Amino acid sequence: MGAVLGDVLGFAAAVAVSPLPIIALILILATPRGRLNGILFTVGWILGLSALGAVMLVIASPAGASAHKHPATWVGALKIALGLLLLLFGARQWRRRPKDPSQAQLPKWMGAIDRLTPVKVFGLGTALAALNAKNAPLTIAAGATIGSAGLPVGQQVASLAIFVVIATLGLLAPLGVFLLGGERAKTTLGNWKDWAAQHNVAVMAVLFFVLGLKLLGDGISILTP
């Protein structure tokens, strides 16, 4: 189990530092129902990651993700495909990065965050975790890695739970500052939001390149034992 956690730690960390969900949560916390909506957003995020990871485990187990303690061929092919996808995202992000970080633009949908109902905030958290084109490949890769390790079901579930916890740390930090930071929380979160908005594209491009190359290497090693 320890080796599996070492493999998925990078994926979890990359999900955790994804700037857009952090920015979205900070904007949510600034709304009149910030406390309730911030918690709902985080719970939705946790549910989204857990659901996508669980689906991957369910698919992997009967599909023979592990053959004699060695990942099955389809797991290697999946990792190569995900690695290429991440490299493509990375190249796209790098080309789109603003020459002047101060001119970075946030997605237009963020302008409507203050008008979202609690149910929609919950759904937004779930969608950004499970359906986002940037986070979903990382969660799928983590699920495939766990499922291909030949672990007992209990250890698979525990590994997935640890992945979800680590992947949620990026949201728990601003939520904790908001709930416990008192008067200084607004200034602190505002500074975090500004930094994340300015460097979002560059941060994600580098992460995609690094993790894309890792997945390619993992996939090739599985297909050429």
C-alpha positions as CSV (number, residue, x, y, z in Angstrom):
1,M,0.0,0.0,0.0
2,G,2.9,2.3,0.7
3,A,4.2,2.1,-2.8
4,V,0.8,2.9,-4.2
5,L,0.5,6.0,-2.0
6,G,3.8,7.1,-3.3
7,D,2.6,6.8,-6.9
8,V,-0.6,8.7,-6.3
9,L,0.8,11.4,-4.1
10,G,1.9,13.5,-7.1
11,F,-1.6,13.3,-8.6
12,A,-3.2,14.3,-5.4
13,A,-0.9,17.2,-4.9
14,A,-1.5,18.4,-8.5
15,V,-5.3,18.4,-7.9
16,A,-4.8,20.1,-4.5
17,V,-2.9,23.1,-6.0
18,S,-5.2,23.5,-9.0
19,P,-5.7,27.3,-8.8
20,L,-9.2,27.7,-10.3
21,P,-11.1,25.7,-7.6
22,I,-9.2,27.6,-4.9
23,I,-10.2,30.9,-6.6
24,A,-13.8,29.8,-6.9
25,L,-13.9,28.9,-3.2
26,I,-12.4,32.2,-2.1
27,L,-15.0,34.1,-4.2
28,I,-17.8,31.9,-2.6
29,L,-16.5,32.7,0.9
30,A,-16.8,36.4,0.1
31,T,-20.6,36.1,-0.6
32,P,-23.2,36.7,2.1
33,R,-23.7,33.0,2.7
34,G,-20.0,32.3,2.5
35,R,-19.8,30.0,5.5
36,L,-22.5,27.7,4.3
37,N,-21.7,27.8,0.6
38,G,-18.0,27.3,1.3
39,I,-18.6,24.2,3.2
40,L,-21.1,22.9,0.6
41,F,-18.6,23.6,-2.2
42,T,-15.9,21.6,-0.3
43,V,-18.3,18.7,0.4
44,G,-19.3,18.7,-3.3
45,W,-15.6,18.6,-4.2
46,I,-14.9,15.7,-1.9
47,L,-17.9,13.8,-3.2
48,G,-16.9,14.4,-6.9
49,L,-13.4,13.1,-6.3
50,S,-14.6,10.1,-4.3
51,A,-17.2,9.2,-6.9
52,L,-14.9,9.4,-9.9
53,G,-12.1,7.5,-8.0
54,A,-14.6,4.8,-6.9
55,V,-16.0,4.3,-10.4
56,M,-12.4,3.8,-11.6
57,L,-11.8,1.2,-8.9
58,V,-15.1,-0.6,-9.7
59,I,-14.1,-0.7,-13.4
60,A,-10.5,-1.8,-12.7
61,S,-11.2,-4.7,-10.4
62,P,-13.3,-6.9,-12.7
63,A,-11.4,-5.7,-15.8
64,G,-8.2,-7.3,-14.5
65,A,-6.3,-4.2,-13.7
66,S,-3.7,-6.3,-12.0
67,A,-2.4,-9.6,-13.4
68,H,-0.1,-11.5,-11.1
69,K,0.8,-8.3,-9.2
70,H,1.7,-6.6,-12.5
71,P,-0.6,-3.9,-14.0
72,A,-2.6,-5.2,-16.9
73,T,-1.9,-4.1,-20.5
74,W,-5.0,-1.8,-20.6
75,V,-3.8,0.1,-17.6
76,G,-0.5,0.9,-19.4
77,A,-2.5,2.0,-22.5
78,L,-4.7,4.2,-20.3
79,K,-1.8,5.9,-18.6
80,I,-0.2,6.6,-21.9
81,A,-3.4,8.1,-23.2
82,L,-3.8,10.2,-20.1
83,G,-0.2,11.3,-20.2
84,L,-0.6,12.5,-23.8
85,L,-3.8,14.3,-22.8
86,L,-2.0,16.1,-20.0
87,L,0.9,17.1,-22.3
88,L,-1.6,18.4,-24.8
89,F,-3.3,20.4,-22.0
90,G,0.1,21.6,-20.8
91,A,1.1,22.9,-24.3
92,R,-2.3,24.6,-24.7
93,Q,-2.0,26.3,-21.3
94,W,1.5,27.4,-21.9
95,R,0.5,29.1,-25.2
96,R,-2.4,30.8,-23.5
97,R,-0.4,32.2,-20.7
98,P,-0.5,36.1,-20.6
99,K,2.8,37.8,-21.1
100,D,1.9,40.1,-18.2
101,P,0.5,38.0,-15.3
102,S,-1.3,41.1,-14.0
103,Q,-3.5,41.0,-17.1
104,A,-4.7,37.4,-16.5
105,Q,-8.5,37.0,-16.9
106,L,-10.7,34.8,-14.8
107,P,-13.3,32.6,-16.4
108,K,-16.6,34.5,-17.1
109,W,-18.7,32.0,-15.0
110,M,-16.9,33.2,-11.9
111,G,-18.7,36.5,-12.2
112,A,-22.0,34.7,-11.3
113,I,-20.8,32.9,-8.2
114,D,-22.4,35.4,-5.9
115,R,-25.8,34.6,-7.4
116,L,-25.6,30.8,-7.0
117,T,-27.9,29.0,-4.7
118,P,-26.5,26.5,-2.1
119,V,-27.5,23.6,-4.3
120,K,-25.7,25.0,-7.3
121,V,-22.7,25.8,-5.2
122,F,-22.6,22.1,-4.2
123,G,-23.0,21.1,-7.8
124,L,-20.2,23.4,-8.8
125,G,-17.8,21.8,-6.3
126,T,-18.7,18.3,-7.6
127,A,-18.3,19.3,-11.2
128,L,-14.9,21.0,-10.7
129,A,-13.7,17.8,-9.0
130,A,-15.1,15.1,-11.2
131,L,-16.0,16.7,-14.6
132,N,-13.3,19.2,-15.0
133,A,-11.1,18.4,-17.9
134,K,-8.0,19.3,-15.9
135,N,-8.6,17.4,-12.7
136,A,-10.5,14.3,-14.0
137,P,-7.5,12.8,-15.8
138,L,-5.4,13.0,-12.6
139,T,-8.2,11.3,-10.5
140,I,-8.6,8.7,-13.2
141,A,-4.9,8.0,-13.2
142,A,-4.9,7.7,-9.4
143,G,-7.8,5.3,-9.5
144,A,-6.1,3.2,-12.2
145,T,-2.8,3.2,-10.2
146,I,-4.6,2.0,-7.0
147,G,-6.7,-0.5,-8.9
148,S,-3.7,-2.0,-10.7
149,A,-1.7,-2.6,-7.6
150,G,-3.5,-5.9,-6.6
151,L,-4.4,-4.6,-3.2
152,P,-7.3,-6.0,-1.0
153,V,-10.5,-4.0,-1.3
154,G,-10.0,-2.4,2.1
155,Q,-6.6,-1.1,1.2
156,Q,-7.9,0.2,-2.1
157,V,-10.6,2.2,-0.4
158,A,-8.1,3.5,2.2
159,S,-5.7,4.5,-0.6
160,L,-8.5,6.4,-2.4
161,A,-9.6,8.1,0.8
162,I,-6.0,9.3,1.4
163,F,-5.8,10.6,-2.2
164,V,-9.1,12.5,-1.7
165,V,-7.9,14.0,1.6
166,I,-4.6,15.2,0.1
167,A,-6.4,16.5,-3.1
168,T,-8.7,18.5,-0.9
169,L,-6.0,20.3,1.1
170,G,-5.9,23.2,-1.4
171,L,-9.5,24.0,-0.5
172,L,-9.3,23.2,3.2
173,A,-6.6,25.9,3.6
174,P,-8.7,28.9,2.5
175,L,-11.8,27.4,4.2
176,G,-9.8,27.1,7.5
177,V,-8.4,30.6,7.2
178,F,-12.0,31.9,6.6
179,L,-13.4,30.0,9.6
180,L,-10.6,30.6,12.0
181,G,-8.7,33.7,10.7
182,G,-10.9,36.4,12.1
183,E,-10.6,39.9,10.7
184,R,-7.3,39.2,8.8
185,A,-8.9,36.4,6.8
186,K,-10.4,38.7,4.1
187,T,-7.0,40.3,3.4
188,T,-5.2,36.9,3.4
189,L,-7.7,35.3,1.1
190,G,-7.7,38.3,-1.2
191,N,-3.9,38.0,-1.6
192,W,-4.2,34.3,-2.3
193,K,-6.8,34.9,-4.9
194,D,-4.8,37.5,-6.7
195,W,-1.7,35.3,-6.8
196,A,-3.6,32.3,-8.0
197,A,-5.4,34.3,-10.7
198,Q,-2.1,35.7,-12.1
199,H,-0.2,32.4,-12.1
200,N,-3.0,29.9,-12.8
201,V,-2.1,29.2,-16.4
202,A,1.6,28.9,-15.8
203,V,1.2,26.7,-12.7
204,M,-1.1,24.3,-14.5
205,A,1.0,24.1,-17.6
206,V,4.1,23.0,-15.6
207,L,2.1,20.5,-13.6
208,F,0.6,19.0,-16.8
209,F,4.0,18.7,-18.4
210,V,5.5,17.0,-15.4
211,L,2.7,14.6,-14.6
212,G,2.1,13.9,-18.3
213,L,5.7,12.8,-18.7
214,K,5.3,10.6,-15.5
215,L,2.2,8.9,-16.9
216,L,3.9,8.3,-20.2
217,G,6.8,6.7,-18.4
218,D,4.6,4.6,-16.2
219,G,2.5,3.4,-19.2
220,I,5.6,2.5,-21.3
221,S,7.1,0.6,-18.4
222,I,3.8,-1.4,-18.0
223,L,3.7,-2.2,-21.7
224,T,7.4,-3.2,-22.0
225,P,8.1,-5.2,-18.8
